[in-house]
Amino acid sequence: MTKQHKTIGMVYTARGQDILIWCIKTAFLSLVTLGFYLPVAANNLVKYLCEHTEIRIGESESSGT
């Protein structure tokens, strides 16, 4: 008798260097624009993280004893 199981995995493909550049750019532009850039920066970060995160859902079979 075989049982089916769902497997869920998450893969993060972003680089830490890109996040560091985002932080530096956000800090500079936030100071220059007196904080008006923060909503744009938050939106860009969420977009970047969503583009570099994958969720994989699959099925596997195992034999029960």
Backbone atoms as SQL, in Angstrom:
CREATE TABLE atoms (id INTEGER PRIMARY KEY, chain TEXT, resi INTEGER, resn TEXT, atom TEXT, x REAL, y REAL, z REAL);
INSERT INTO atoms VALUES
  (1, 'A', 1, 'MET', 'N', 0.841, -1.179, 0.000),
  (2, 'A', 1, 'MET', 'CA', 0.000, 0.000, 0.000),
  (3, 'A', 1, 'MET', 'C', 0.888, 1.244, 0.000),
  (4, 'A', 2, 'THR', 'N', 0.609, 2.153, -0.894),
  (5, 'A', 2, 'THR', 'CA', 1.406, 3.377, -0.964),
  (6, 'A', 2, 'THR', 'C', 0.612, 4.554, -0.440),
  (7, 'A', 3, 'LYS', 'N', 1.302, 5.428, 0.200),
  (8, 'A', 3, 'LYS', 'CA', 0.687, 6.644, 0.724),
  (9, 'A', 3, 'LYS', 'C', 1.252, 7.834, -0.026),
  (10, 'A', 4, 'GLN', 'N', 0.397, 8.794, -0.291),
  (11, 'A', 4, 'GLN', 'CA', 0.854, 10.006, -0.951),
  (12, 'A', 4, 'GLN', 'C', 0.986, 11.119, 0.082),
  (13, 'A', 5, 'HIS', 'N', 2.070, 11.821, -0.012),
  (14, 'A', 5, 'HIS', 'CA', 2.342, 12.934, 0.886),
  (15, 'A', 5, 'HIS', 'C', 2.606, 14.171, 0.051),
  (16, 'A', 6, 'LYS', 'N', 2.172, 15.294, 0.539),
  (17, 'A', 6, 'LYS', 'CA', 2.493, 16.558, -0.113),
  (18, 'A', 6, 'LYS', 'C', 3.745, 17.123, 0.525),
  (19, 'A', 7, 'THR', 'N', 4.656, 17.556, -0.317),
  (20, 'A', 7, 'THR', 'CA', 5.867, 18.193, 0.172),
  (21, 'A', 7, 'THR', 'C', 5.832, 19.660, -0.231),
  (22, 'A', 8, 'ILE', 'N', 6.229, 20.496, 0.675),
  (23, 'A', 8, 'ILE', 'CA', 6.254, 21.935, 0.422),
  (24, 'A', 8, 'ILE', 'C', 7.668, 22.431, 0.714),
  (25, 'A', 9, 'GLY', 'N', 8.200, 23.169, -0.226),
  (26, 'A', 9, 'GLY', 'CA', 9.538, 23.706, -0.052),
  (27, 'A', 9, 'GLY', 'C', 9.590, 25.166, -0.475),
  (28, 'A', 10, 'MET', 'N', 10.508, 25.887, 0.111),
  (29, 'A', 10, 'MET', 'CA', 10.672, 27.288, -0.240),
  (30, 'A', 10, 'MET', 'C', 12.133, 27.517, -0.608),
  (31, 'A', 11, 'VAL', 'N', 12.355, 28.201, -1.729),
  (32, 'A', 11, 'VAL', 'CA', 13.702, 28.479, -2.202),
  (33, 'A', 11, 'VAL', 'C', 13.869, 29.992, -2.297),
  (34, 'A', 12, 'TYR', 'N', 14.903, 30.496, -1.663),
  (35, 'A', 12, 'TYR', 'CA', 15.203, 31.926, -1.675),
  (36, 'A', 12, 'TYR', 'C', 16.447, 32.121, -2.528),
  (37, 'A', 13, 'THR', 'N', 16.320, 32.853, -3.641),
  (38, 'A', 13, 'THR', 'CA', 17.416, 32.972, -4.594),
  (39, 'A', 13, 'THR', 'C', 18.044, 34.358, -4.625),
  (40, 'A', 14, 'ALA', 'N', 17.690, 35.227, -3.731),
  (41, 'A', 14, 'ALA', 'CA', 18.245, 36.590, -3.719),
  (42, 'A', 14, 'ALA', 'C', 19.660, 36.572, -3.143),
  (43, 'A', 15, 'ARG', 'N', 20.392, 37.628, -3.436),
  (44, 'A', 15, 'ARG', 'CA', 21.754, 37.765, -2.909),
  (45, 'A', 15, 'ARG', 'C', 21.761, 38.798, -1.785),
  (46, 'A', 16, 'GLY', 'N', 22.566, 38.549, -0.790),
  (47, 'A', 16, 'GLY', 'CA', 22.688, 39.487, 0.316),
  (48, 'A', 16, 'GLY', 'C', 23.244, 40.830, -0.119),
  (49, 'A', 17, 'GLN', 'N', 24.085, 40.818, -1.135),
  (50, 'A', 17, 'GLN', 'CA', 24.669, 42.052, -1.655),
  (51, 'A', 17, 'GLN', 'C', 23.583, 42.983, -2.189),
  (52, 'A', 18, 'ASP', 'N', 22.569, 42.411, -2.833),
  (53, 'A', 18, 'ASP', 'CA', 21.473, 43.238, -3.365),
  (54, 'A', 18, 'ASP', 'C', 20.680, 43.901, -2.244),
  (55, 'A', 19, 'ILE', 'N', 20.470, 43.189, -1.152),
  (56, 'A', 19, 'ILE', 'CA', 19.747, 43.754, -0.012),
  (57, 'A', 19, 'ILE', 'C', 20.572, 44.875, 0.631),
  (58, 'A', 20, 'LEU', 'N', 21.892, 44.690, 0.714),
  (59, 'A', 20, 'LEU', 'CA', 22.769, 45.725, 1.267),
  (60, 'A', 20, 'LEU', 'C', 22.721, 46.988, 0.414),
  (61, 'A', 21, 'ILE', 'N', 22.762, 46.832, -0.897),
  (62, 'A', 21, 'ILE', 'CA', 22.674, 47.990, -1.791),
  (63, 'A', 21, 'ILE', 'C', 21.332, 48.683, -1.615),
  (64, 'A', 22, 'TRP', 'N', 20.257, 47.900, -1.459),
  (65, 'A', 22, 'TRP', 'CA', 18.933, 48.486, -1.232),
  (66, 'A', 22, 'TRP', 'C', 18.932, 49.322, 0.049),
  (67, 'A', 23, 'CYS', 'N', 19.548, 48.800, 1.110),
  (68, 'A', 23, 'CYS', 'CA', 19.585, 49.530, 2.393),
  (69, 'A', 23, 'CYS', 'C', 20.342, 50.848, 2.268),
  (70, 'A', 24, 'ILE', 'N', 21.485, 50.814, 1.601),
  (71, 'A', 24, 'ILE', 'CA', 22.281, 52.036, 1.443),
  (72, 'A', 24, 'ILE', 'C', 21.531, 53.061, 0.593),
  (73, 'A', 25, 'LYS', 'N', 20.958, 52.605, -0.507),
  (74, 'A', 25, 'LYS', 'CA', 20.217, 53.511, -1.387),
  (75, 'A', 25, 'LYS', 'C', 18.997, 54.094, -0.669),
  (76, 'A', 26, 'THR', 'N', 18.302, 53.257, 0.094),
  (77, 'A', 26, 'THR', 'CA', 17.122, 53.721, 0.821),
  (78, 'A', 26, 'THR', 'C', 17.495, 54.749, 1.885),
  (79, 'A', 27, 'ALA', 'N', 18.575, 54.504, 2.594),
  (80, 'A', 27, 'ALA', 'CA', 19.001, 55.451, 3.628),
  (81, 'A', 27, 'ALA', 'C', 19.344, 56.805, 3.009),
  (82, 'A', 28, 'PHE', 'N', 20.085, 56.790, 1.918),
  (83, 'A', 28, 'PHE', 'CA', 20.475, 58.042, 1.268),
  (84, 'A', 28, 'PHE', 'C', 19.261, 58.795, 0.735),
  (85, 'A', 29, 'LEU', 'N', 18.412, 58.095, -0.016),
  (86, 'A', 29, 'LEU', 'CA', 17.260, 58.767, -0.615),
  (87, 'A', 29, 'LEU', 'C', 16.233, 59.207, 0.430),
  (88, 'A', 30, 'SER', 'N', 16.133, 58.487, 1.530),
  (89, 'A', 30, 'SER', 'CA', 15.213, 58.889, 2.589),
  (90, 'A', 30, 'SER', 'C', 15.687, 60.177, 3.265),
  (91, 'A', 31, 'LEU', 'N', 16.991, 60.290, 3.446),
  (92, 'A', 31, 'LEU', 'CA', 17.525, 61.527, 4.020),
  (93, 'A', 31, 'LEU', 'C', 17.326, 62.705, 3.075),
  (94, 'A', 32, 'VAL', 'N', 17.578, 62.504, 1.796),
  (95, 'A', 32, 'VAL', 'CA', 17.459, 63.590, 0.819),
  (96, 'A', 32, 'VAL', 'C', 16.008, 64.029, 0.662),
  (97, 'A', 33, 'THR', 'N', 15.070, 63.073, 0.676),
  (98, 'A', 33, 'THR', 'CA', 13.653, 63.404, 0.451),
  (99, 'A', 33, 'THR', 'C', 12.880, 63.553, 1.756),
  (100, 'A', 34, 'LEU', 'N', 13.588, 63.599, 2.877),
  (101, 'A', 34, 'LEU', 'CA', 12.971, 63.761, 4.198),
  (102, 'A', 34, 'LEU', 'C', 11.950, 62.661, 4.515),
  (103, 'A', 35, 'GLY', 'N', 12.226, 61.452, 4.082),
  (104, 'A', 35, 'GLY', 'CA', 11.377, 60.305, 4.397),
  (105, 'A', 35, 'GLY', 'C', 10.293, 60.000, 3.392),
  (106, 'A', 36, 'PHE', 'N', 10.121, 60.832, 2.384),
  (107, 'A', 36, 'PHE', 'CA', 9.066, 60.581, 1.403),
  (108, 'A', 36, 'PHE', 'C', 9.366, 59.368, 0.522),
  (109, 'A', 37, 'TYR', 'N', 10.619, 58.934, 0.475),
  (110, 'A', 37, 'TYR', 'CA', 10.990, 57.790, -0.352),
  (111, 'A', 37, 'TYR', 'C', 10.683, 56.462, 0.331),
  (112, 'A', 38, 'LEU', 'N', 10.426, 56.440, 1.625),
  (113, 'A', 38, 'LEU', 'CA', 10.245, 55.184, 2.357),
  (114, 'A', 38, 'LEU', 'C', 9.134, 54.284, 1.809),
  (115, 'A', 39, 'PRO', 'N', 7.936, 54.792, 1.457),
  (116, 'A', 39, 'PRO', 'CA', 6.926, 53.888, 0.890),
  (117, 'A', 39, 'PRO', 'C', 7.364, 53.259, -0.434),
  (118, 'A', 40, 'VAL', 'N', 8.065, 54.021, -1.250),
  (119, 'A', 40, 'VAL', 'CA', 8.565, 53.482, -2.516),
  (120, 'A', 40, 'VAL', 'C', 9.609, 52.404, -2.245),
  (121, 'A', 41, 'ALA', 'N', 10.484, 52.646, -1.290),
  (122, 'A', 41, 'ALA', 'CA', 11.527, 51.681, -0.951),
  (123, 'A', 41, 'ALA', 'C', 10.927, 50.389, -0.404),
  (124, 'A', 42, 'ALA', 'N', 9.916, 50.511, 0.445),
  (125, 'A', 42, 'ALA', 'CA', 9.264, 49.315, 0.990),
  (126, 'A', 42, 'ALA', 'C', 8.611, 48.511, -0.124),
  (127, 'A', 43, 'ASN', 'N', 7.980, 49.201, -1.054),
  (128, 'A', 43, 'ASN', 'CA', 7.354, 48.521, -2.186),
  (129, 'A', 43, 'ASN', 'C', 8.401, 47.805, -3.035),
  (130, 'A', 44, 'ASN', 'N', 9.528, 48.451, -3.279),
  (131, 'A', 44, 'ASN', 'CA', 10.596, 47.835, -4.059),
  (132, 'A', 44, 'ASN', 'C', 11.174, 46.608, -3.365),
  (133, 'A', 45, 'LEU', 'N', 11.303, 46.663, -2.044),
  (134, 'A', 45, 'LEU', 'CA', 11.826, 45.520, -1.301),
  (135, 'A', 45, 'LEU', 'C', 10.877, 44.335, -1.370),
  (136, 'A', 46, 'VAL', 'N', 9.596, 44.574, -1.166),
  (137, 'A', 46, 'VAL', 'CA', 8.617, 43.482, -1.238),
  (138, 'A', 46, 'VAL', 'C', 8.603, 42.868, -2.635),
  (139, 'A', 47, 'LYS', 'N', 8.656, 43.715, -3.657),
  (140, 'A', 47, 'LYS', 'CA', 8.681, 43.227, -5.039),
  (141, 'A', 47, 'LYS', 'C', 9.915, 42.367, -5.274),
  (142, 'A', 48, 'TYR', 'N', 11.070, 42.819, -4.807),
  (143, 'A', 48, 'TYR', 'CA', 12.319, 42.078, -4.982),
  (144, 'A', 48, 'TYR', 'C', 12.251, 40.720, -4.275),
  (145, 'A', 49, 'LEU', 'N', 11.760, 40.715, -3.042),
  (146, 'A', 49, 'LEU', 'CA', 11.676, 39.459, -2.295),
  (147, 'A', 49, 'LEU', 'C', 10.699, 38.480, -2.935),
  (148, 'A', 50, 'CYS', 'N', 9.579, 38.982, -3.449),
  (149, 'A', 50, 'CYS', 'CA', 8.607, 38.113, -4.114),
  (150, 'A', 50, 'CYS', 'C', 9.175, 37.530, -5.406),
  (151, 'A', 51, 'GLU', 'N', 9.952, 38.315, -6.122),
  (152, 'A', 51, 'GLU', 'CA', 10.542, 37.827, -7.364),
  (153, 'A', 51, 'GLU', 'C', 11.633, 36.786, -7.117),
  (154, 'A', 52, 'HIS', 'N', 12.236, 36.786, -5.936),
  (155, 'A', 52, 'HIS', 'CA', 13.346, 35.882, -5.657),
  (156, 'A', 52, 'HIS', 'C', 13.000, 34.796, -4.646),
  (157, 'A', 53, 'THR', 'N', 11.724, 34.541, -4.447),
  (158, 'A', 53, 'THR', 'CA', 11.288, 33.470, -3.557),
  (159, 'A', 53, 'THR', 'C', 10.369, 32.545, -4.325),
  (160, 'A', 54, 'GLU', 'N', 10.652, 31.253, -4.261),
  (161, 'A', 54, 'GLU', 'CA', 9.820, 30.263, -4.930),
  (162, 'A', 54, 'GLU', 'C', 9.234, 29.317, -3.891),
  (163, 'A', 55, 'ILE', 'N', 7.983, 28.977, -4.081),
  (164, 'A', 55, 'ILE', 'CA', 7.340, 27.984, -3.230),
  (165, 'A', 55, 'ILE', 'C', 7.004, 26.794, -4.110),
  (166, 'A', 56, 'ARG', 'N', 7.507, 25.643, -3.725),
  (167, 'A', 56, 'ARG', 'CA', 7.304, 24.423, -4.509),
  (168, 'A', 56, 'ARG', 'C', 6.425, 23.462, -3.724),
  (169, 'A', 57, 'ILE', 'N', 5.363, 23.034, -4.369),
  (170, 'A', 57, 'ILE', 'CA', 4.460, 22.066, -3.763),
  (171, 'A', 57, 'ILE', 'C', 4.422, 20.844, -4.664),
  (172, 'A', 58, 'GLY', 'N', 4.705, 19.706, -4.105),
  (173, 'A', 58, 'GLY', 'CA', 4.740, 18.484, -4.891),
  (174, 'A', 58, 'GLY', 'C', 4.165, 17.328, -4.107),
  (175, 'A', 59, 'GLU', 'N', 4.053, 16.210, -4.778),
  (176, 'A', 59, 'GLU', 'CA', 3.550, 15.006, -4.126),
  (177, 'A', 59, 'GLU', 'C', 4.614, 13.921, -4.210),
  (178, 'A', 60, 'SER', 'N', 4.709, 13.162, -3.167),
  (179, 'A', 60, 'SER', 'CA', 5.625, 12.036, -3.160),
  (180, 'A', 60, 'SER', 'C', 4.873, 10.813, -2.656),
  (181, 'A', 61, 'GLU', 'N', 5.345, 9.679, -3.080),
  (182, 'A', 61, 'GLU', 'CA', 4.703, 8.433, -2.655),
  (183, 'A', 61, 'GLU', 'C', 5.686, 7.654, -1.787),
  (184, 'A', 62, 'SER', 'N', 5.157, 7.019, -0.774),
  (185, 'A', 62, 'SER', 'CA', 5.967, 6.155, 0.070),
  (186, 'A', 62, 'SER', 'C', 5.195, 4.869, 0.322),
  (187, 'A', 63, 'SER', 'N', 5.937, 3.814, 0.463),
  (188, 'A', 63, 'SER', 'CA', 5.281, 2.530, 0.715),
  (189, 'A', 63, 'SER', 'C', 5.131, 2.327, 2.217),
  (190, 'A', 64, 'GLY', 'N', 3.942, 2.046, 2.639),
  (191, 'A', 64, 'GLY', 'CA', 3.669, 1.824, 4.053),
  (192, 'A', 64, 'GLY', 'C', 3.872, 0.374, 4.406),
  (193, 'A', 65, 'THR', 'N', 4.429, 0.137, 5.585),
  (194, 'A', 65, 'THR', 'CA', 4.653, -1.243, 6.006),
  (195, 'A', 65, 'THR', 'C', 3.818, -1.581, 7.191);
